[in-house]
Amino acid sequence: MVYSAFVSDKKQKETKKFQVKRASRGAGLGLYTIAPFKKESFVIEYIGPVITSTKADKKGGKYLFDINSRWTIDGTIRSNIARYINHSCRPNCEAKVRGKLVKIYARRNISAGEELNYDYGKEYFDEFIKPIGCKCDACIKNHAADTQ
């Protein structure tokens, strides 16, 4: 089995920069920073076994990150705290795919205590988020402004 990354001492230390707790706006759990991050700096890697997209489709469920049409990272492993990064239509992070690695970078300066988020993409949004309504802060604020 191929892994997107190995959980090393470095990865263990990375977890000390983050806290998993209840997310804002009813999205379950979220990943929050303990330390600040500068714009364009590396934040965290999305890790897990690399499986075929066919196997991922059969498996279904949460924490699957498509890296291309053929391969998916199964992020269900416990050490993958990046799986708690939620969607936002106005994200503070960006996921960048490099081969079979997915690295998360800061799109802007991120303060300590902020929830991390990135745009899950149009396909995911249209299939899973749009039918129930997006609950990210950007959409909630836009909806509130529209109703006033």
Secondary structure, DSSP 8 states (H G I E B T S, - for coil): -EESS---HHHHHHGGGEEEEE-GGG-SEEEEESS-B-TT-EEEEE-SEEEEHHHHHHH-SS-EEE-SSSEEEETTSTT-GGGG-EE-SS-SEEEEEETTEEEEEESS-B-TT-B-EE---HHHIIIIITTT---SHHHHHHHHHHT-
